[in-house]
Amino acid sequence: MTAQRGSGVLLIALFVGVTIGLGLGLLLTWVVWPVQYYDTDPVDLRPEHKEDYIVLVGAAYAVDGDLARAEARLTKLEEKDVSSVVAGLAGRYLREGRDVEETRSLAKLADALGVSTSAMLVYIATPTPLPTFTLEGPSVALGPPPPMVPMPTPPAAAGLPGAATTSEAVFHLLEKRRFCEGQGGGRILVYVRDEEEQGLSNVGITISWPEGEDEFFTGLKPEEDPGYADFAMQQGMMYNLAIAGAEGIEGLSTEFSAADCPNIEQRVPSSWRLVFQRES
């Protein structure tokens, strides 16, 4: 009986000792001396940290313009299509109104990788600085300025070719067609014509959807057509289109979406072709 009791006490003491030792070990490894990672490979980062890594790569590319170095850095993520990942992150930053400099860096990186969209053009284009002039020669004292004389109001320039859209402009919808263009589908193609069937540039186009809105202009791709503009849609999203200064265009009430093309084995999003003409 005494031997059995001693054996039981020994087992209890052993169990208590193991439990205390395990607890102390966990306390030391998790709280007192936790494991800290240094020089972790980009592929091992968590998704949110991978996004931070891409933002840093975009910022570096915006400074040095070294595309080969940027691609080498992105390759370390070991993504199947890292260009699409960059484009998707740039698009999300644009839609969510993130930091302008970070969004611009991502948009420029996406453009260099050949995956930019029309919505990114405003961040990609580099504004042309205005020329500055320095006046030379002796200073001349000027008298008081002459009284101002009212000038006649110039005629409206809405009828001139290539002029921007005004509030009095009236447009007609000549064509609205859904079609399948294979790879690279899911776009809204807009063509704007003047009274003489010529492409009309500098016309403001507004695309809106439940989570946001984007505005761009025709004429940014003159190699396609002076009055051409396009917008890349996301599948599952409904879009509305409007021309700046033009209201109530007949036949334009349809919501546009990038639905799958019918009768095609591979899933390919459909596109829309819209042709407008300005009335004289």
C-alpha positions in Angstrom: 0.0 0.0 0.0 2.8 2.3 0.9 4.6 1.6 -2.4 1.4 2.3 -4.4 0.9 5.6 -2.6 4.5 6.6 -3.2 4.2 5.8 -6.9 1.0 7.9 -7.2 2.7 10.9 -5.5 5.6 10.5 -7.9 3.3 10.6 -11.0 1.5 13.6 -9.7 4.8 15.4 -9.0 6.1 14.4 -12.5 2.9 15.8 -14.1 3.0 19.0 -12.2 6.7 19.4 -13.1 6.1 18.9 -16.8 3.2 21.3 -16.8 5.2 24.0 -15.0 8.1 23.4 -17.4 5.9 23.7 -20.4 4.3 26.8 -19.1 7.7 28.5 -18.4 9.0 27.4 -21.8 6.0 29.0 -23.6 6.4 32.2 -21.4 10.0 32.5 -22.3 9.6 31.8 -26.1 6.4 33.9 -26.6 6.8 36.8 -24.2 10.3 37.1 -22.8 12.3 36.1 -25.8 9.9 35.9 -28.8 11.2 34.8 -32.2 12.1 37.8 -34.4 12.5 37.5 -38.1 15.1 39.5 -40.0 15.8 39.7 -43.8 12.7 37.8 -44.6 12.3 37.0 -48.3 9.4 39.0 -50.0 7.7 35.7 -51.0 7.3 34.9 -47.3 5.6 38.2 -46.4 1.9 38.4 -45.4 -0.5 39.7 -48.1 -0.7 43.2 -46.6 3.1 43.4 -46.3 3.5 42.3 -49.9 1.4 45.3 -50.9 3.7 47.5 -48.9 6.6 46.0 -50.7 5.0 46.7 -54.1 4.4 50.3 -53.1 8.1 50.6 -52.1 9.1 49.2 -55.4 6.9 51.7 -57.2 8.4 54.6 -55.2 11.9 53.4 -56.1 11.1 53.2 -59.8 9.5 56.7 -59.7 12.9 58.0 -58.5 15.5 56.0 -60.6 13.4 54.9 -63.6 15.2 51.6 -63.6 12.6 49.2 -64.9 14.9 46.2 -64.9 15.7 46.6 -61.2 12.0 47.1 -60.5 11.1 43.9 -62.3 13.9 42.0 -60.5 12.5 43.2 -57.2 8.9 42.2 -58.1 10.1 38.7 -59.3 11.1 38.0 -55.6 7.3 37.9 -54.8 7.1 34.8 -57.0 3.6 35.8 -58.2 2.3 34.0 -61.4 1.3 37.4 -63.0 3.0 40.1 -61.0 2.1 42.8 -63.6 -1.6 42.2 -63.0 -1.0 42.3 -59.3 0.6 45.7 -59.7 -2.2 47.0 -61.9 -4.8 45.7 -59.5 -3.1 47.4 -56.5 -2.8 50.7 -58.5 -6.5 50.5 -59.5 -7.5 49.9 -55.9 -5.4 52.8 -54.6 -7.0 55.1 -57.3 -10.6 54.0 -56.4 -10.0 54.3 -52.6 -8.4 57.8 -52.9 -5.1 56.7 -51.3 -2.0 58.9 -51.1 -1.5 60.7 -54.4 2.3 60.1 -54.6 1.9 56.4 -53.9 -0.9 56.1 -56.4 1.2 58.0 -59.0 4.2 55.7 -58.4 2.1 52.6 -58.8 0.4 53.9 -61.9 3.7 54.7 -63.5 5.1 51.3 -62.6 2.0 49.6 -64.1 2.4 51.7 -67.3 6.0 50.7 -67.6 4.9 47.0 -67.2 2.3 47.5 -70.0 -0.8 47.0 -67.8 -2.0 50.6 -67.2 -5.7 51.5 -67.7 -7.3 54.7 -68.9 -8.2 55.6 -65.4 -4.5 55.9 -64.6 -3.6 58.3 -67.4 -4.1 61.4 -65.2 -1.4 60.0 -62.8 0.9 58.9 -65.6 1.0 62.1 -67.8 3.7 64.5 -67.0 2.5 68.2 -67.1 4.4 70.4 -69.5 5.9 73.4 -67.5 5.0 76.8 -68.8 7.8 78.9 -70.2 9.2 81.7 -68.1 10.4 85.0 -69.4 12.9 87.4 -67.9 12.6 91.1 -68.8 15.8 92.9 -69.5 16.7 96.5 -69.9 16.3 99.7 -67.9 13.3 100.2 -65.8 10.8 102.8 -67.0 8.4 104.7 -64.7 4.8 104.2 -65.9 2.0 106.6 -65.3 -1.4 105.6 -63.9 -3.2 102.9 -66.0 -5.9 104.1 -68.5 -9.5 103.6 -67.6 -10.9 100.1 -68.4 -13.1 100.0 -71.5 -15.6 97.1 -71.7 -14.9 94.7 -74.5 -17.5 93.0 -76.6 -18.1 89.3 -75.7 -16.5 87.0 -78.3 -18.8 84.5 -80.1 -19.0 81.0 -78.6 -16.4 78.6 -79.9 -18.5 75.5 -79.5 -18.8 75.0 -83.2 -15.0 75.1 -83.9 -13.4 71.7 -84.6 -11.7 70.1 -81.6 -13.3 72.6 -79.1 -14.1 71.3 -75.6 -17.7 70.4 -74.7 -19.8 73.3 -73.5 -23.0 73.4 -71.5 -25.0 74.1 -74.7 -23.6 71.1 -76.6 -26.1 68.5 -77.8 -25.0 65.0 -78.6 -26.8 62.1 -80.3 -26.1 58.4 -79.7 -25.4 56.9 -83.2 -24.3 53.4 -82.1 -24.4 51.4 -78.9 -23.2 47.8 -79.3 -21.9 45.0 -77.1 -19.3 42.9 -78.7 -16.5 40.4 -77.9 -12.9 41.4 -78.7 -11.2 38.3 -77.2 -8.2 39.0 -75.0 -8.2 42.4 -73.5 -12.0 42.7 -73.4 -14.1 44.3 -70.8 -13.8 47.8 -72.0 -16.1 50.7 -72.9 -14.9 52.2 -76.2 -16.2 55.8 -76.8 -16.0 57.6 -80.1 -17.2 61.3 -80.3 -17.7 62.9 -83.7 -18.4 66.5 -84.7 -20.9 67.8 -87.2 -18.7 66.7 -90.1 -18.1 63.2 -88.8 -14.6 64.1 -87.6 -13.1 62.9 -84.3 -13.8 65.4 -81.6 -11.0 65.7 -78.9 -11.1 67.2 -75.4 -14.6 66.0 -74.6 -15.1 65.1 -71.0 -16.5 61.6 -70.3 -17.7 60.5 -66.8 -18.0 56.9 -65.8 -19.7 56.2 -62.5 -20.3 53.0 -60.4 -21.6 52.3 -56.9 -18.2 52.8 -55.3 -16.8 55.7 -57.2 -16.5 57.8 -60.3 -13.8 58.5 -63.0 -13.5 61.3 -65.5 -11.3 61.3 -68.6 -11.2 63.0 -72.0 -11.2 62.0 -75.7 -8.1 62.5 -77.8 -5.5 61.0 -75.4 -4.9 58.2 -78.0 -4.8 60.1 -81.3 -3.3 57.0 -83.1 -6.7 55.3 -82.5 -8.9 58.3 -83.3 -8.9 62.0 -82.3 -12.3 61.5 -80.7 -11.5 58.2 -79.0 -11.4 57.2 -75.3 -11.7 53.9 -73.4 -12.4 52.6 -69.9 -11.5 49.2 -68.4 -14.5 47.7 -66.5 -14.4 45.1 -63.7 -16.6 42.1 -64.0 -19.6 42.1 -61.7 -19.8 45.9 -61.6 -22.4 48.1 -63.2 -21.4 51.4 -64.9 -23.1 54.5 -66.1 -21.7 56.9 -68.7 -22.3 60.6 -69.3 -20.8 63.3 -71.5 -19.8 66.5 -69.7 -22.3 69.3 -70.4 -24.8 67.0 -72.2 -27.9 65.7 -70.5 -30.7 63.4 -71.5 -29.0 61.6 -74.4 -31.6 59.4 -75.9 -30.8 55.7 -75.7 -28.0 56.0 -73.1 -30.0 54.8 -70.1 -28.5 51.3 -70.2 -26.1 50.3 -67.4 -22.9 48.8 -68.8 -21.2 45.7 -67.5 -18.4 43.3 -68.6 -20.6 40.2 -68.8 -19.0 37.1 -70.2 -19.2 36.6 -74.0 -21.7 33.9 -75.0 -20.7 30.7 -76.9 -17.1 30.9 -76.0 -15.4 28.1 -74.0 -12.9 30.4 -72.3 -14.4 33.1 -70.1 -13.8 36.4 -71.8 -15.5 39.7 -70.7 -17.5 41.5 -73.3 -16.9 45.2 -74.4 -19.2 48.1 -75.4 -18.8 50.4 -78.4 -20.5 53.8 -78.2 -20.5 56.4 -81.0 -21.7 60.0 -80.3 -22.1 62.9 -82.7 -22.4 66.5 -81.7 -25.3 68.4 -83.2 -24.6 71.7 -85.0 
